[in-house]
Amino acid sequence: MQLRLGIRNFILITATIGGLYSCKPAKEKSTATGMTYNDKQYGGFSVAKPKDTKVAPGLVFVQGGTFTMGATEEDIMSDWNNIPRRVTVNSFFIDKTEVANVHYREYLYWLEHMFTDTPKYNNLLVGARPDSLVWRKNLSYNEPYVEYYFRHPSYNYYPVVGVSWKQAFDFCMWRTDRVNEYELKKSGYIDNKQSAKSQFGQNDNNFNTKSYLLGEYQAKAGKLSKSTSNPLKDENGKPRNPRFEDGIMFADYRLPTEAEWEYAAYGYITENPQRKPSKNERGEENIQNKQVYAWRNDGFSSLRSTDEGGYQGAFLANFKRGNGDYMGVAGGLNDNAAITAEVTSFRPNGYGLYNMCGNVSEWVADVYRPLTSIEADDFNPIRGNVFKKVDVSAGIGSLRDSVGRIKWVNESDSSLKDRRNYQKAYAIDYADGDSTSGVSYGYGVTTLISDKSRVVKGGSWNDMPYWLSPGTRRYMEEDQSSSTIGFRCAMTHYGSPENLKGSTKTGNIFPDRKARR
């Protein structure tokens, strides 16, 4: 009898242990209602597990923080348009290099093959091409650059120039769509057998991130999207397509704000941003507010490397040393670049970013005003906001425009009259020329500054050293271009500002401690 009971208990214990090992992990429950997430029995409310933001192609993570934005040396131009001011920039991503000719040619290739109705889309195709005539000078022989700089393979990885702010803005939108489309194909949510080439000639029927998320673009389903193994389920427990809140798709590529660009250019970080610092490595006081260029040089503002060895004395950027001196003397070229140089030339800064000083100046998102540094907020400052919403005036069917993108319109000021944080959708000229600011801009009469004036940052191959300091700023009309101006893209980072691997926590988390008795 005792033997039989022992065997029975052994079987029960074994079965229980086996059940523990075979059971599925418990679903996360709402701390507000107690109901489980991702469960059709409770309505199927879908909640993705917290996870850190993925790094999109070409980008580098920049851990944010506080810094002094603005002038670092005497204002020899007497502009006083970069008054020093302490601000904080949240963490973000930015391109490791400037956008190169080969990247922009990839963009044009896609446009030219997707939009084949030439008469209808001719303005689109012509309007996207860089202006190669920016190389022409009345008293200079630059005609070879006009013909070959953008197309010749020798210049594949040189920065694209002759691109206006508007063209750079459009490139960012195109890049967002191509990266997200590729990500969905890799993940199995869109048919990966349908190549980009097979879709050429479809004109406005092309993948667009916003169109896809709003259900306006019906992509051919991939294997995972129809499979029961798809972790994404609707309220009925059936497989569904990704939403943005699932954390599968990337945020938008965009131009960096002036504050982001300037902060990233200094490369302030001294330790590996992917590793949590020890108690002796805290970075609170590591900022060198008077650092002049994008590199640390033993406390000096030298343009040459001070490292011992073969590279000691080598120039750290591509710039114009003086009148008529663009690259030095034969047999000892100082920066080894007559015009621009490859985007991975010279030493990267503390964030691993190339050519934040020299090579080409770069477009940023901001609209130019001399005193923006005084007027703007001290957290993620920018001038240039125009608050928009999806256009649904003619019904859902009209959401997409002639090239397949979602239509947006400015918010109505009348709908904002009861708001306290903002009351106008068009914020470019906020506190500009009113009784608060006491500033006015008479475009074409007393100034060349307008709402189309965009900030240009960083020095170029054709600039003297003063303009290499990240604090300097200039401007150009958003529909103009130059042989000295290029751009790089940025992306918003969501979640923990540290971006530590496997961590999604913010703030300081202190472990529970037992009180001493």
C-alpha positions in Angstrom: 0.0 0.0 0.0 2.8 2.4 0.9 4.6 1.5 -2.3 1.6 2.2 -4.4 1.1 5.6 -2.8 4.7 6.4 -3.3 4.5 5.6 -7.0 1.3 7.7 -7.3 3.0 10.7 -5.6 6.0 10.3 -7.8 3.8 10.4 -10.9 2.0 13.5 -9.7 5.2 15.3 -8.9 6.7 14.4 -12.2 3.6 15.5 -14.0 3.6 18.8 -12.2 7.3 19.4 -13.0 6.7 18.5 -16.6 3.8 20.9 -16.7 6.0 23.7 -15.4 8.5 23.1 -18.1 5.9 22.8 -20.9 3.6 25.7 -19.9 3.7 28.9 -22.0 5.0 32.1 -20.4 2.4 34.1 -18.6 1.0 36.9 -20.7 1.6 40.4 -19.4 -1.3 41.9 -17.5 -2.5 45.4 -17.3 -1.7 47.0 -13.9 -4.7 49.3 -14.5 -7.4 46.7 -15.1 -5.8 43.3 -14.4 -6.8 42.0 -17.9 -4.1 40.3 -20.0 -2.7 42.0 -23.1 -2.7 40.4 -26.6 -5.6 38.1 -25.6 -8.7 37.9 -27.8 -10.7 36.9 -24.7 -10.2 40.4 -23.3 -10.6 42.3 -26.5 -7.2 41.6 -28.0 -5.6 44.9 -26.9 -2.1 44.6 -28.5 0.9 45.7 -26.5 4.5 45.1 -27.7 7.2 44.3 -25.2 9.3 47.4 -24.3 12.5 47.4 -26.3 15.2 49.8 -27.3 15.0 51.6 -30.7 16.9 49.9 -33.5 19.6 51.7 -35.3 18.5 52.3 -38.9 21.0 51.9 -41.9 23.7 54.5 -42.1 23.0 56.1 -38.7 25.0 56.4 -35.5 23.5 56.8 -32.0 24.2 60.1 -30.3 23.6 60.2 -26.6 22.0 63.5 -25.8 22.8 66.0 -23.0 23.4 69.6 -22.2 25.8 71.9 -24.0 26.5 75.5 -24.7 25.2 76.2 -28.2 26.6 79.1 -30.1 29.9 81.0 -30.5 33.1 79.6 -29.1 35.5 82.2 -30.6 35.4 86.0 -31.2 32.7 86.9 -33.7 35.0 88.2 -36.4 32.1 88.5 -38.8 30.3 90.8 -36.4 27.1 88.9 -37.1 26.4 88.1 -33.5 23.8 85.5 -34.7 25.1 82.7 -32.6 24.9 84.0 -29.0 26.0 81.3 -26.5 23.2 79.6 -24.7 22.9 76.5 -22.6 20.4 74.0 -24.0 19.6 70.2 -23.8 19.3 67.9 -26.7 17.6 64.5 -26.3 19.3 61.4 -27.7 18.9 60.9 -31.5 20.5 59.2 -34.5 22.4 60.9 -37.2 24.2 59.8 -40.4 27.8 58.6 -39.9 28.8 60.5 -43.1 27.4 63.1 -45.5 25.0 61.7 -48.1 27.2 60.7 -51.1 26.7 61.0 -54.8 26.1 57.2 -55.1 23.3 57.4 -52.5 21.6 60.3 -54.3 22.0 58.5 -57.7 20.2 55.5 -56.1 17.4 57.8 -55.2 17.2 59.2 -58.8 17.4 55.7 -60.3 14.3 54.7 -58.2 12.4 57.8 -59.3 13.2 57.5 -62.9 12.1 53.9 -63.1 9.1 54.2 -60.8 7.5 57.2 -62.5 7.6 56.3 -66.2 4.8 58.6 -67.5 7.3 61.2 -68.6 5.0 64.1 -69.5 3.1 63.8 -66.2 6.1 63.3 -63.9 8.7 65.3 -65.8 8.7 68.1 -63.3 9.2 65.6 -60.5 12.1 63.9 -62.1 13.8 67.1 -63.3 13.2 68.8 -59.9 15.0 66.0 -58.0 18.3 66.2 -59.9 21.2 68.1 -58.4 22.1 71.4 -60.0 25.5 70.6 -61.6 25.9 74.2 -62.7 26.7 75.2 -59.2 30.4 74.5 -60.1 30.5 77.2 -62.8 32.4 80.4 -62.1 32.9 83.3 -64.5 36.7 83.3 -64.0 37.4 79.6 -63.1 37.8 76.4 -65.1 35.3 74.1 -63.3 33.6 72.7 -66.4 34.8 69.1 -65.7 33.0 69.1 -62.4 29.8 70.3 -64.1 29.9 67.3 -66.4 31.4 64.5 -64.2 31.3 65.3 -60.4 27.9 63.7 -59.8 28.1 60.8 -62.3 31.7 59.6 -62.6 32.6 56.6 -60.4 35.7 58.4 -59.1 33.3 60.6 -57.2 30.9 57.9 -56.0 31.6 58.4 -52.3 32.1 62.2 -52.4 29.4 64.2 -50.8 26.5 65.2 -53.1 26.3 69.0 -53.7 24.0 71.2 -55.8 21.1 69.9 -53.7 18.6 72.4 -52.3 17.0 72.1 -48.8 13.8 71.0 -50.5 15.6 68.3 -52.4 17.3 67.1 -49.2 13.9 67.0 -47.5 12.4 64.9 -50.2 15.4 62.5 -50.1 14.8 61.9 -46.4 11.1 61.0 -47.1 12.2 58.6 -49.9 14.8 57.0 -47.7 12.3 56.4 -44.9 10.0 54.5 -47.3 12.7 52.3 -48.8 14.2 51.4 -45.5 10.8 50.5 -44.0 9.7 48.6 -47.1 12.9 46.5 -46.9 12.5 45.9 -43.2 9.0 44.6 -43.7 10.2 42.3 -46.5 13.0 40.9 -44.3 10.6 40.3 -41.5 8.2 38.5 -43.8 5.3 40.9 -43.6 5.6 41.9 -47.2 6.3 39.4 -50.0 10.1 39.5 -50.4 9.9 37.8 -53.8 8.5 41.0 -55.2 11.6 42.9 -56.1 11.9 46.6 -56.4 12.5 46.1 -60.1 9.3 44.3 -60.6 7.4 47.3 -59.1 9.0 49.8 -61.5 6.5 51.7 -63.6 3.7 51.7 -61.0 3.9 55.4 -60.6 1.8 56.5 -57.6 1.2 52.9 -56.5 4.4 52.5 -54.5 5.1 51.7 -50.9 4.9 54.7 -48.6 5.3 54.3 -44.8 2.4 56.5 -43.9 0.1 55.1 -46.6 0.9 51.6 -45.4 0.1 52.4 -41.7 -3.2 54.1 -42.7 -4.2 51.1 -44.9 -4.0 53.2 -48.1 -1.4 51.0 -49.6 -2.1 47.3 -49.9 1.2 45.4 -50.1 1.4 41.8 -51.3 1.3 39.8 -48.1 4.5 37.9 -47.0 4.6 34.5 -45.4 4.7 35.7 -41.9 1.7 38.0 -42.3 -0.6 35.1 -43.1 1.0 32.5 -40.8 -0.3 31.4 -37.4 3.3 31.9 -36.1 2.8 35.6 -36.7 3.2 37.2 -33.2 0.9 40.1 -34.2 -2.8 39.3 -33.8 -6.0 41.3 -34.2 -8.9 41.3 -31.7 -10.1 38.0 -33.1 -6.7 36.3 -32.7 -5.9 36.3 -36.4 -2.6 37.4 -37.9 -2.4 41.1 -38.9 0.0 43.6 -40.4 2.4 45.6 -38.3 1.5 48.9 -36.7 4.0 51.6 -35.7 3.5 50.8 -32.0 4.7 47.2 -32.6 8.3 48.6 -32.9 9.1 46.8 -36.2 9.2 49.9 -38.5 11.7 52.7 -38.2 10.9 56.3 -37.5 11.3 58.9 -40.2 14.6 60.0 -41.7 14.7 63.8 -41.6 17.2 66.7 -41.5 18.7 67.2 -38.1 17.8 70.3 -36.1 20.5 72.9 -35.8 20.9 72.1 -32.1 21.2 68.3 -32.9 23.7 69.0 -35.6 25.9 71.3 -33.5 25.7 69.0 -30.5 26.7 66.0 -32.6 29.5 67.9 -34.3 31.3 68.5 -31.0 31.5 64.8 -30.2 31.5 65.6 -26.5 31.2 62.0 -25.3 34.5 60.6 -23.9 33.4 57.0 -23.2 31.8 54.3 -25.2 28.0 55.3 -25.4 27.0 51.6 -25.6 28.4 50.9 -22.1 27.0 52.2 -18.9 29.8 54.2 -17.2 31.1 53.3 -13.8 30.8 55.6 -10.8 34.2 57.1 -11.7 33.3 57.8 -15.3 30.2 60.0 -15.0 30.1 62.5 -17.9 28.4 65.4 -16.2 31.4 67.6 -16.1 33.2 66.4 -19.2 31.8 69.1 -21.5 34.4 71.5 -22.8 32.2 74.5 -23.6 35.0 76.3 -25.4 36.0 73.4 -27.7 36.5 75.1 -31.1 36.3 72.3 -33.6 34.7 68.8 -33.9 37.7 67.1 -32.3 39.5 67.2 -29.0 43.1 68.2 -29.5 44.7 68.2 -26.0 42.9 71.4 -25.1 44.1 73.3 -28.2 42.2 74.6 -31.1 44.7 73.2 -33.6 43.7 72.1 -37.0 46.5 69.5 -37.1 46.8 66.2 -35.4 48.9 66.3 -32.2 49.2 62.5 -32.0 52.7 61.2 -31.9 53.7 59.1 -34.9 53.3 59.3 -38.7 50.2 61.4 -38.6 51.4 64.1 -36.3 50.9 67.4 -38.0 48.3 66.1 -40.5 45.3 68.3 -41.2 42.1 67.1 -39.5 39.6 68.6 -41.9 39.2 69.6 -45.6 39.2 73.4 -45.7 40.8 76.4 -47.4 43.9 77.3 -45.5 44.2 80.7 -47.0 43.7 82.6 -50.2 44.7 80.3 -53.1 45.7 77.5 -50.8 43.1 74.7 -51.1 45.4 71.6 -50.6 48.9 72.6 -50.0 52.1 72.2 -52.0 52.9 69.3 -54.3 54.8 66.6 -52.5 53.3 67.6 -49.2 49.6 68.2 -49.7 48.1 69.4 -46.4 44.6 68.0 -46.7 45.0 66.0 -49.9 41.7 67.4 -51.4 41.4 70.1 -54.0 37.6 70.3 -53.7 35.6 67.8 -51.7 36.9 64.5 -50.4 35.4 61.1 -49.8 32.8 61.1 -47.0 34.9 58.8 -44.8 38.1 60.9 -45.1 39.7 62.4 -42.1 39.3 61.4 -38.5 35.8 60.9 -37.0 34.8 62.7 -33.9 33.8 61.3 -30.5 30.5 60.0 -31.8 32.2 58.4 -34.8 30.9 61.1 -37.2 33.0 62.1 -40.3 33.5 65.6 -41.6 31.4 67.6 -39.2 34.0 70.2 -39.9 35.0 70.9 -43.5 34.4 69.0 -46.7 30.9 70.5 -47.3 28.6 72.6 -45.2 25.3 71.0 -44.4 21.6 71.8 -44.5 19.7 71.5 -41.2 16.0 71.7 -40.5 15.8 75.2 -39.0 14.5 78.4 -40.5 17.2 81.1 -40.1 16.7 84.0 -37.7 19.7 85.8 -36.1 18.2 85.7 -32.6 16.6 82.2 -32.5 19.1 81.2 -29.8 17.5 83.7 -27.5 13.8 83.1 -28.4 13.8 79.2 -28.7 13.1 76.8 -25.9 16.1 75.3 -24.0 15.0 71.7 -24.7 15.3 70.4 -28.3 15.2 74.0 -29.7 14.1 74.6 -33.3 12.6 77.3 -35.5 10.6 76.1 -38.4 7.6 74.1 -37.1 4.4 74.0 -39.2 1.9 71.7 -37.5 0.0 69.5 -39.9 -2.6 66.8 -40.0 -3.7 64.2 -42.6 -6.0 65.7 -45.2 -9.4 63.9 -45.1 -11.4 66.7 -46.7 -12.4 64.7 -49.7 -12.7 61.3 -48.0 -10.3 58.4 -47.4 -9.8 57.8 -51.1 -8.0 61.2 -51.6 -5.4 60.6 -48.9 -2.6 60.0 -51.4 -1.2 62.5 -53.8 0.0 62.1 -57.4 3.3 60.4 -56.3 1.7 58.1 -53.7 2.4 60.1 -50.6 -0.1 60.9 -47.9 -1.6 64.4 -48.2 -1.1 66.7 -45.2 -2.6 70.1 -44.5 -1.9 72.7 -41.9 -4.0 72.5 -38.8 -6.8 75.1 -38.6 -6.0 78.0 -36.2 -9.7 78.1 -35.3 -9.5 74.6 -33.8 -6.5 75.7 -31.7 -8.0 78.8 -30.0 -8.6 77.0 -26.7 -5.2 75.5 -26.5 -2.6 76.9 -24.1 0.6 75.3 -25.5 0.2 76.6 -29.1 -2.5 78.5 -31.0 -1.1 78.7 -34.5 -0.2 76.0 -36.9 2.4 78.1 -38.7 5.1 78.7 -36.2 8.0 79.7 -38.4 7.5 83.4 -37.6 6.4 82.9 -34.0 7.5 85.8 -31.8 9.0 87.4 -34.9 8.2 91.0 -35.6 5.4 91.2 -33.0 5.2 93.4 -29.9 7.0 90.7 -27.8 10.1 90.4 -29.9 10.3 93.8 -31.3 12.0 92.3 -34.4 10.9 92.6 -38.0 12.3 91.4 -41.3 11.4 93.2 -44.5 12.5 90.6 -47.0 14.1 92.2 -50.1 13.9 95.7 -48.6 16.0 95.8 -45.4 17.2 92.1 -45.3 17.5 88.9 -47.3 16.0 86.8 -44.5 12.6 85.2 -45.2 10.6 82.3 -44.1 12.4 80.3 -46.8 15.8 81.0 -45.3 17.3 77.8 -43.9 20.3 77.4 -41.6 23.6 76.0 -43.0 26.1 74.6 -40.6 29.8 73.7 -40.7 32.6 74.9 -42.9 33.4 73.5 -46.4 36.3 72.8 -48.6 36.0 76.5 -49.8 36.0 78.1 -46.3 38.6 79.6 -44.0 39.1 77.9 -40.6 36.6 80.3 -38.7 33.6 78.6 -40.4 34.8 75.1 -39.3 33.6 75.7 -35.8 30.2 74.0 -35.2 28.9 77.1 -33.5 29.0 79.2 -36.7 25.9 79.5 -38.8 24.9 80.8 -42.2 21.8 80.6 -44.3 20.5 80.1 -47.8 17.1 80.1 -49.5 15.6 76.6 -49.3 15.2 76.3 -53.1 18.8 77.3 -53.8 22.0 75.2 -53.8 25.7 75.5 -53.9 28.9 73.5 -54.7 29.9 73.8 -51.0 26.6 72.6 -49.3 25.5 69.0 -48.8 23.5 67.2 -46.1 23.2 64.2 -43.8 20.0 62.7 -42.3 18.9 62.2 -38.7 16.2 60.2 -36.9 14.4 60.6 -33.6 15.4 58.1 -30.9 12.5 56.8 -28.7 12.8 55.6 -25.2 15.8 55.5 -22.8 18.3 58.2 -23.6 21.2 55.9 -22.9 20.4 53.3 -25.6 22.2 50.6 -23.6 21.9 47.1 -25.0 18.9 45.3 -23.5 17.9 48.3 -21.3 14.7 50.3 -21.7 14.7 52.0 -18.3 14.9 55.7 -17.7 15.8 57.5 -14.5 18.0 56.1 -11.8 16.7 52.7 -10.5 17.7 52.0 -6.9 17.5 48.4 -5.6 15.4 47.7 -2.5 17.5 47.5 0.7 16.6 45.9 3.9 16.7 48.2 6.8 19.2 47.4 9.6 17.7 46.1 12.7 
